[in-house]
């Protein structure tokens, strides 16, 4: 009798294990046998401008030259009355007459035979976009894409130019411009030498996985004519500036040049053959050749004394910086709006644009420099230097400087990386 009871208990135990096994398959077996189930479990919805793209048919393109707002949405089931409503109600956020060729736009259409637009999105720039939500009542709002700030390093040995050296390695070309701005007071980028070297630590702005700009240079090293130039960012009196290894500020009273990335086509000379007047005469300025429309910058803080046209200078601007120094900028295609006598300008402010007005054969800016009322060659002047690190901040700066220089020293040059 006991044996029969034990047998029955054993059989019931086996049956229980059988049912438990059937109702609870091993996770590894179900995922292997049903790979589609795995996709369903881990797949996340794809979001575009805040909307689930699985719910719509997506049509995207770029604005073409001479296209109007109506051209972008006419074929998506939007009535002319609605187009007008979109344009008028959203005008304060974005004027549809200011569409720019090359900008992206996206239409979210219904997933049915009508393919009627439900949402229209236009990218105002690489970060900002405007949404026209046509579902139910019209809703219009501006939004931004997620922006990431990524700290990166770069280095290079220059063979022709800083720009080409960075471009060849796949860096954002804007890095060349930003780096030249940091060193604008200490390095003449019109005379960069083959073999000059650089290292830089910087913050890059990244949107949709792509670099869209440079936020700031955190630290830099530039070797020019075998001479080292460090640039270390430090805040003093609430203002971020760059200082060197000797605790001196990089910023000087005057920029090296009034335009970026151009070339000197003619230097200051007491005897030069004038290409228009066909005779030898003094050339009391420095000519920088650049494409028409290139911005011209005030090389130092000052007050506008002249902003007008005459037959020789063309459109020109003159700036009085203090009782000693005055500068003048000739042959502009146009003077920037708002630049007139009495207006204060800061170093680096745009005051006009390169042209060839007056006695000029091609687009350039003639940069003239006065010291104590006499025109001089700015490249031969010992100009005032910036103030050094304050004594109270010296200990803090020294610690930061030592750490930053150690970080720069760890960065290798391209050949060394191989």
Secondary structure by P-SEA (a helix, b strand, c coil): caaaaaaaaaaaaaaaaaaaaaacccaaaaaaacaaaaaaacccccccccccccccbbbbbccccccccccccccccccaaaaaaaaaaaccccccccccccbbbbbbccccccccccbbbbcccccccccccccccccccccccbbbbbbbbbbbbbcccaaaaaaaaccccaaaaaaaaaaccccccccccccccccccbbbbbccccccccccccccccccccbbbbbbbbbcccccccccccccccccccccccccccccccccccccccccccbbbbbcbbbbbbcccccccccccccccccccccccccbbbbbccccbbbbbccccccccccccccccccccccccccccccccccccbbbbbcccccccccccccbbbbcccccaaaaaaaaaaaaaaaaaacccccccc
